[in-house]
Amino acid sequence: MLDQNAKSGLLLRRRNKMIGFIIAEASAIGVLLLVGALALLVRLSESTLALFNIVTIAAAAAVAIIPIAFFAIAPVLPRSEN
C-alpha cells in the first residue's frame, strides 16, 4: 500500500510539473508572438520600438530557458523510510 501511495505521489508530481511547464511555455510563446506581431504591424516611434525589441528578445530567451529550468535540474527527492 505504501508503495502504491509513493507511485501515485510521484505521478502527481510529474503531472503537476508537466502542466506547469506547458502553461509557462505557452505563455512565453504567446508573448513572443504577440509582441513580434505588434512590432511588425504597428508604426511605432523609436523608443517604443526599442522596448518591443527588448521584450521580444526576453520572451525568446524565456522560451529557450524554460525547458532547461523544468527538466534539466534534478529534483531533490525525499528519502524513503525502509
N, C-alpha and C positions, 0 to 999 in steps of 0.2 A: 504494500500500500504506500509506503514511504517513497519507494522508487517511482511509482506512478505519479505521485504528487510532485516529485522533483522534475520528472519529464514534462508534466503539464506546466509547471512554472517556467521551465526553460523554453518551451514552445510559446508561452505567453510573452516572455521577454523578447524572443526573436520576432514575434508578430508585432509587438509594440515598436521595436526598433525599425522594422521594415516600414511600418505605417509612418513613423516619424521621418524616415528617410524620404519616402515618397512625397510627403507634404512639403518638406524643406526643399527638395529638388524641384518640385513643380512650382513652388513659389519663386525660387531663384530664376528658373527658366521663364516664367511668366513676366517677371520684372525685366529680364533681359530682352525679351521680345517686345514688350510694351514700350520701353524706353527707346529701343532701337527703331521701332516703327515711328514713334513720335519724332525722333531726331531726323528721320528721313522725310516725313510728310509735312511737317510744320516749319514755316520760316521762323527762325529764332535769331535773336541777337547773339553776338559773340560770347558774352558772358553766360547766357543761358545754354548755348550750345556746348560750352566747355563743361558746364555742370552735367548736362546729359551725357557727355562723353565719359566723365568720371563715374557716373552711376552705371553706365553700360559696362565699363571695364571692371568695376567692383562686382556687378552681377555675374559677369563671365568668370571672374575669379572664384566667386562663391559656388558656381556650378561645377567648377573643377575641384574645389576643396571639400565640398560636402560628402562625396563618396569616400574620400580618404578619412575624414573625421568619423564617419559612421562605421566603416568596415575595416580599416587598416589598424586601428588602435585596438589592441586586445583587451577585452573586459577583465576586470578583476572578479573572479568567481568566489563565492563563499565556500569555505571548506565543509565537506560533508562530515557528518558525525557518525562514523562507523566504528 
